[in-house]
Amino acid sequence: MNGKERILTALEVKEPDCVPLYIHGINEAPIVGIGKHLTDRLPEPQDFRLMNERDQLKLLDTLFMIHEHFDIDGITTFEIGHEEKVDDLHVRDGFGVVYKLSEYGIPVPVGHPVKNIEELRNLACPVPRKEDLGLLNLAVERFKGQKATFWLMRGVFVRSWRLIGMTNYMMNVHTDPEFLHLLAKMMVEFSLSQLDLLVEAGLDVLVIEDDIAMDTGPMISPEHFKTFINQYNRQIVERAHQKGLKVVRHSDGNLWPILDILLETGYDGINPLEPQAGMQMKKVKAYCGNQICLLGNIDCVELLPRGSKKQVEQAVIQTIEEGAPGGGLIICSSNSLHPGVNPENCITMFETVRKYSQYKKTADNGDI
């Protein structure tokens, strides 16, 4: 099997020839740290937006080289070049949300342009653009169907609170629910329009990236989750399935109080399964591993930054032993490969998956 075939088979909760390996997200610093083993003349680690064009192209080429050299089965893509520069520390997206660049990973939303329903009604919503799909187009051209293409699409909750502010969102759950419903409908309209472009570009897997939980549980009640968020994300799931895509639900944190809701929604996979948040592979596999593909579970909080290579190897082997039987497992870290990870540990993770991930078939029944 090639990488795309492995990923799609696992997302059907079936056994491919071996457990697929995937990078959900990776920042500039680990690209450079891992890439030093493969190439030279790499740029200094800094936010992609601050690099010149030559360094940007080198970084992207190195990202692709990492996927090729370590036989990563899927490639994550997302918008690049869609923001406008405000100053040396801030950028603004098409919705008018201002972000502060951060050395610790993705930019942080700090400017929320909409405060109430009247301002929302007057908002000129952006229209999805083909030119924002540049990374997806490059991946499709580079890998030519040999690796699965993933797209990170922000879900309704994340898009909404970034536009109006988290505190404002939580208050309006009680004070102005109409505001939140109108907001959700606008975000879904944008996402569905973008989905058409993604399918046309050759996407394989849609990731609805909608962080909703902390280590202790969801940020809102299950009932409010169903009312204000899940019914709208479900529309994206259903449209994506109609267009032949697989759909993965991403959220950090403890998802147990809403896990049944997510299962019922029809996602093909769930990611990233943070062990520190109670989403241990063995426990989740026993509960729903025959219903949905499980992606993740290699700790990026303590293990990948500070663990030994032996500990990383043992964690990968354990995850394969607990999650692989019956299919429906894709190995990746418990969140992104962020600036704090040790590149050597990331390489150990990649190599260990490839060493121990083969499904061993018997002549009689094909079981592991």
C-alpha positions in Angstrom: 0.0 0.0 0.0 1.1 3.6 -0.5 0.5 6.2 2.2 -2.8 7.4 0.9 -4.2 3.9 0.8 -3.0 3.2 4.3 -4.6 6.4 5.7 -8.0 5.8 3.9 -8.1 2.2 5.0 -7.4 3.1 8.6 -10.1 5.8 8.5 -12.5 3.1 7.5 -11.5 1.3 10.7 -9.9 -1.5 8.7 -6.3 -2.9 8.8 -3.9 -1.6 6.2 -0.6 -3.3 5.6 0.9 -1.4 8.5 -0.2 1.3 11.0 -0.1 4.7 9.2 2.2 7.5 10.4 1.0 11.1 10.3 2.1 14.6 11.4 -1.0 16.5 12.5 0.9 19.8 12.6 4.5 20.9 12.7 6.0 24.3 13.4 9.0 26.0 11.9 11.5 25.1 14.6 11.0 21.3 14.4 11.0 21.4 10.6 14.4 23.0 10.8 15.6 20.7 13.6 14.5 17.5 11.8 15.5 18.9 8.4 19.1 19.4 9.4 19.5 15.6 9.0 18.4 15.8 5.4 19.6 19.0 3.9 21.6 22.2 4.5 21.3 25.9 4.2 18.1 25.9 6.2 16.7 29.3 7.5 16.8 30.3 11.1 13.7 29.1 12.9 11.2 31.9 13.0 7.6 32.5 12.0 7.0 31.6 8.4 5.4 35.0 7.8 8.7 36.8 8.7 10.8 34.8 6.3 11.8 36.0 2.9 10.5 34.1 -0.1 13.7 32.1 -0.6 13.6 30.9 3.0 9.9 30.1 2.8 10.4 27.9 -0.3 13.3 26.2 1.4 11.2 25.5 4.5 8.4 24.1 2.5 10.7 21.9 0.5 12.2 20.6 3.7 8.8 19.9 5.1 8.1 17.7 2.0 11.5 16.1 2.3 10.7 15.0 5.9 7.5 13.4 4.7 9.4 11.6 1.9 12.4 10.5 3.9 10.5 9.2 7.0 7.7 7.7 4.9 5.0 9.8 6.5 1.7 8.6 5.1 -0.3 11.9 5.1 0.5 15.6 4.6 -1.2 18.4 6.5 -2.1 21.5 4.6 -3.8 24.8 5.5 -4.0 28.5 4.4 -0.8 30.3 3.9 -0.4 33.8 2.7 -4.0 34.8 3.4 -3.2 37.3 6.2 -2.2 40.9 5.9 0.6 42.4 8.0 -0.4 44.9 10.6 3.1 45.5 12.1 6.2 43.4 12.9 4.3 41.4 15.6 0.7 41.3 14.3 -1.3 40.0 11.3 -5.0 40.3 10.3 -7.1 37.6 8.6 -10.0 38.1 6.2 -12.5 38.3 9.0 -10.6 41.2 10.6 -9.3 39.1 13.5 -5.9 40.3 14.6 -3.2 37.8 15.7 0.0 38.3 17.7 2.9 36.2 16.4 4.3 33.8 18.9 7.6 32.1 19.3 5.8 29.2 20.9 3.7 28.2 17.9 0.6 29.4 16.1 -0.3 33.1 16.4 -2.6 34.2 19.3 -5.9 36.0 18.5 -5.8 39.3 20.3 -8.1 41.6 18.3 -11.8 40.6 18.0 -13.6 43.0 15.6 -17.2 42.0 16.4 -18.9 42.6 19.7 -22.6 42.2 19.2 -25.3 41.0 16.7 -25.6 44.4 15.1 -21.9 44.5 14.2 -22.1 41.0 13.0 -24.9 41.9 10.6 -22.8 44.7 9.2 -19.7 42.5 8.8 -18.4 42.0 5.3 -17.5 38.3 5.4 -14.6 37.1 3.2 -15.0 34.8 0.3 -12.8 31.7 0.2 -10.1 32.0 -2.4 -8.3 29.4 -4.5 -5.0 31.2 -4.0 -5.2 30.5 -0.3 -4.9 26.8 -1.1 -1.3 27.1 -2.2 0.1 24.5 0.2 -2.5 21.9 -0.7 -1.8 22.5 -4.4 2.0 22.0 -3.8 1.4 18.8 -1.8 -0.9 17.4 -4.5 1.7 18.1 -7.2 4.6 16.8 -5.1 3.2 13.5 -3.9 0.9 12.7 -6.9 -1.6 10.6 -4.9 1.1 8.6 -3.0 0.3 10.4 0.3 -3.1 11.4 1.7 -3.7 15.2 1.7 -5.3 16.6 4.9 -6.7 20.1 5.3 -7.1 21.9 8.7 -10.4 23.7 8.6 -11.3 25.7 11.7 -14.6 24.6 13.2 -17.6 26.7 14.1 -16.5 27.2 17.8 -13.0 28.4 17.0 -14.0 30.6 14.1 -16.8 32.1 16.2 -14.9 32.9 19.4 -11.9 34.3 17.5 -14.2 36.8 15.8 -16.1 38.0 19.0 -13.7 37.0 21.8 -13.9 34.0 24.1 -15.4 35.9 27.1 -18.0 37.5 24.9 -18.9 34.2 23.4 -19.4 32.5 26.7 -21.6 35.4 28.0 -23.8 35.3 25.0 -24.6 31.6 25.4 -26.9 33.0 28.1 -27.6 36.6 27.1 -28.0 36.5 23.3 -28.2 33.0 21.9 -29.5 34.4 18.6 -26.2 36.2 18.2 -24.3 32.9 18.4 -26.6 31.1 16.1 -26.3 33.8 13.4 -22.5 33.7 13.9 -22.4 29.9 13.5 -24.5 30.0 10.3 -22.1 32.6 8.8 -19.0 30.5 9.7 -20.6 27.3 8.2 -21.4 29.2 5.0 -17.8 30.2 4.6 -16.6 26.7 5.4 -18.9 25.0 2.9 -17.8 27.4 0.2 -14.2 26.6 0.9 -15.0 22.9 0.9 -16.0 23.1 -2.7 -12.6 24.6 -3.6 -10.8 21.9 -1.5 -12.5 19.0 -3.3 -11.7 20.6 -6.6 -8.0 20.9 -5.6 -7.8 17.1 -4.8 -8.2 16.9 -1.0 -8.5 13.5 0.6 -9.2 14.2 4.3 -10.9 17.2 6.0 -9.9 17.9 9.6 -12.4 20.0 11.5 -10.1 21.6 14.0 -12.4 22.9 16.7 -10.7 22.8 20.1 -13.4 22.7 22.7 -11.8 21.1 25.8 -9.3 21.5 28.5 -7.6 18.7 30.5 -10.5 18.5 32.9 -13.3 18.5 30.3 -15.1 20.6 27.7 -15.3 24.4 28.0 -19.1 24.3 27.7 -21.8 21.9 28.7 -22.7 19.0 26.4 -26.1 20.5 25.9 -24.7 23.9 24.9 -22.2 22.0 22.7 -25.0 20.3 20.8 -27.0 23.5 20.5 -24.4 26.1 19.5 -21.6 24.1 17.9 -22.2 20.4 16.9 -25.3 20.9 14.8 -23.4 23.3 12.6 -20.1 21.3 12.4 -22.3 18.3 11.4 -23.4 20.2 8.3 -19.7 20.4 7.2 -19.3 16.7 8.0 -22.3 15.7 6.0 -21.3 17.8 3.0 -17.8 16.5 3.0 -19.0 13.0 3.1 -21.3 13.7 0.1 -18.3 14.9 -1.8 -16.3 11.7 -1.0 -14.0 13.0 1.7 -13.1 11.4 5.0 -13.5 13.7 8.0 -11.5 13.8 11.2 -12.5 15.7 14.3 -9.6 17.5 16.1 -9.8 18.8 19.7 -7.3 18.8 22.5 -8.4 18.0 26.0 -10.7 15.6 27.8 -13.6 14.8 25.4 -15.3 12.1 27.4 -18.4 14.1 28.3 -19.1 14.8 24.6 -17.5 11.7 23.0 -20.8 10.0 22.3 -22.0 13.2 20.6 -19.0 13.2 18.4 -19.4 9.5 17.5 -23.0 10.0 16.6 -22.1 12.9 14.3 -20.4 10.6 11.9 -16.7 11.6 12.0 -14.3 9.0 10.5 -11.5 9.8 12.9 -10.8 11.6 16.1 -7.5 13.3 17.0 -5.1 14.0 18.9 -6.0 11.9 22.0 -4.1 13.6 24.7 -3.0 11.1 27.4 -2.6 13.8 30.1 -6.3 14.7 29.5 -7.6 11.1 30.2 -7.7 10.1 26.5 -5.3 7.2 26.8 -5.2 4.9 23.8 -6.2 1.7 25.6 -9.2 3.3 27.2 -10.5 5.0 24.1 -9.8 2.0 21.9 -11.9 -0.2 24.2 -14.7 2.3 24.2 -15.1 3.2 20.6 -12.1 1.8 18.6 -14.5 -0.3 16.4 -16.5 2.8 15.5 -14.0 5.5 14.7 -10.3 5.8 13.7 -8.0 6.9 16.5 -5.2 9.4 15.5 -2.5 10.4 17.9 -1.6 9.6 21.5 2.2 10.1 21.5 2.7 12.7 24.2 4.1 16.0 23.0 3.9 17.7 26.4 6.5 15.8 28.3 7.7 12.8 26.3 8.7 14.3 22.9 10.3 17.4 24.5 12.1 15.8 27.4 11.9 12.0 27.2 14.7 9.7 26.3 14.7 7.9 22.9 14.0 4.7 24.7 11.0 6.1 26.4 9.7 7.4 23.0 10.2 4.0 21.4 8.4 2.3 24.3 5.5 4.7 24.0 5.1 4.1 20.3 5.2 0.3 20.7 2.6 0.5 23.5 0.3 2.6 21.4 0.6 0.2 18.5 -0.1 -2.8 20.8 -3.1 -1.1 22.3 -4.6 0.6 19.3 -3.7 -1.4 16.2 -5.8 -4.6 16.6 -8.7 -4.6 14.2 -7.4 -1.5 12.4 -8.5 2.1 12.9 -5.2 3.5 14.2 -3.0 6.3 12.8 0.1 7.3 14.9 0.8 10.9 15.4 1.7 13.1 18.4 -0.9 14.2 21.0 -0.9 17.7 19.3 1.4 19.5 16.9 5.2 19.0 16.8 5.7 22.4 18.4 8.9 24.4 19.0 9.5 22.7 22.4 9.8 19.1 21.0 13.2 17.5 20.6 13.7 16.8 16.9 15.7 13.7 17.8 12.7 12.3 19.6 10.4 13.1 16.6 12.8 11.1 14.4 12.7 8.2 16.9 8.9 8.3 16.8 8.9 8.1 13.0 11.4 5.3 12.8 9.8 3.3 15.6 6.4 3.4 13.9 8.0 2.1 10.7 9.9 -0.7 12.6 7.0 -2.1 14.6 3.8 -1.2 12.7 3.4 -4.1 10.4 0.1 -6.0 10.6 1.1 -9.7 11.0 -1.5 -11.8 9.2 -2.0 -15.5 9.8 -2.7 -18.0 7.0 -5.9 -19.1 8.6 -8.0 -16.0 9.4 -6.0 -12.9 8.6 -5.9 -11.7 12.2 -3.0 -9.9 13.9 
